[in-house]
Amino acid sequence: MKKLSPLLYLFSAAIVVIGLAALVAGLGIGKGGGEQNRDMAMVTLGGMLFSLGLFLSTAGMYAAASTLKSAPSGGGTQAEAVPVSKKFKMGNCAVCKNTPAIVRCMTHLAPLCANCMMKHDNATMCEYIPMNRKAPKSGGGVQWG
């Protein structure tokens, strides 16, 4: 896959040059460029080759980018890169990680216990809901019922 991208760039550049040459020949630029010197079939062929060459060059860029995205960056797996805290259990506070959470901050999406909520509280920005209630849907606003 490493050799495919440069070869695709080279091939697409050649097709773009051939397409531009066909456009120049079809428009009759070297012959005076008048209406009588235009060959519409050659112009069409040149435009198609030019656009095909540009398409293949973007396909080469996509192939190069997809190999970069799929390769691991640190040599290890992603599971090794992110350590998991053994103390944190689902339903516990996100700050102290050992007290059961009683509210959820909807701005920061963080479950909080009573002590950590006092430290976290920002009246201008944070909204809290009890942990036993479901989070509102993305429509926003208060839902009754």
N, C-alpha and C positions, 0 to 999 in steps of 0.2 A: 504494500500500500504506500510505502514511502517513495517508491519510484514512479507511481502512477501520477501523482500531482505534477511534477516537473515535466513529464512527457506530455501530459494533457495541456499544460501551458504552452509548450513548444508547438504542439499540433494546432492548438487554437490560434496562436499567433500567425502561423502559416496560413490558416484558412482566412483570417481577417485580412492579411495582406493580399491574398488572391482575390477576396471579395472586393477590396478597394480598387485593385487593378481592373477588375471586371466592371466596376462602376465607372471608372475613368474612361475605359474603352467604350462602354455603352453610351455614355453621355457625349462622346466625341470631343473631349476637351482638347486633345492634341491636334484635332483636325479643324479647329475653328469653332466648334461648339454650336453650330447652327441647328435648326430643327431638322434639316435633311440628313445630318450626320448622326442622329440618335438611333440607337438600336434598343428598343424597349425590352426585348428578350434578354439582352446582355445586362441591362440595368436591373431587371428583376433578379437574374441570376446573381449579380454582384451584391444586391441587397440581401438576398437569402444567405449567401456565403458569409457576408459580414456579420449578420445577426447570429448565424450558427457558430461562428468563431467566438463571438462574445459570450454566447450561452455556454460553450465548452470551457471558456476561461472561468466563468463563475462556477461551473461544476467542479473544476479543479480546486477553486478556493473552498468550496463546500467539502470536498474530500479531505483537504488538508485540515480544515477546522474540525471535522468529525473525528479525525484521528487524534487531535489534540484533546478534545473533550473526553474521549473514551479512555485515554491513558491515565493511570494513576499518577498523581503529582509527587508524592513523597516516597514512593517505592513500596509502601505498605498498603493494606486495605483501608477503606474508610472506617471500618469498625474499630481498627486499632488506633486511628487518629483521634477519635472522640471518646474520651474516657467516660464511663457511666458511673455515676455516684451510687454506691450501694445503699446509702442512707435514705435517699429520696424514694418515697413511695407515692404512687398515684393517689391524690386526695390530700397530700401533705402540703404545707406552705412552701412556696417556691423560694422564699428568702432563707428561712432557718432550716427547712427540709426535715424537721422532725415533729412538728406540732400539726395536728389536723387543721386544714383550712376551713374557715367559716364563710368567707366571702371571696368573690372573684372580681378583680379590677378589669373592667371591660375595655379600658383604654390600652392597658399593657398586657391584657390576657394572662394575668398572673393570679393564681390562687394564693390567698393570704390568711394567716391566723390573726387573732385580735391584736397581739403585741406588734407584729410586723405591719399591720394595717395602720397603726398609729404613726409609725415611722414613714410609711409610704404615702400617707394621705396628702393629696394636693387637691383642694376644693375647686380650683379653677379648671382642672383637667380630668380628674379621675371620676369614674362612675362605678359603683359597686352593686353586685347582686348576690343574694345568698347562694351558697354552693348547692343547695337542694333544689334550686330552680334552674330551668334550662335557659341558656343564653338566647336573647332575642335574635330573630332572623335578620338578614342583612338589610331589611327595609328600614330599620331604625325606628325611633319613637317608642312610646309606651304601648305595650300590648296587654289588653285586659282580657281576662277570662281564663 
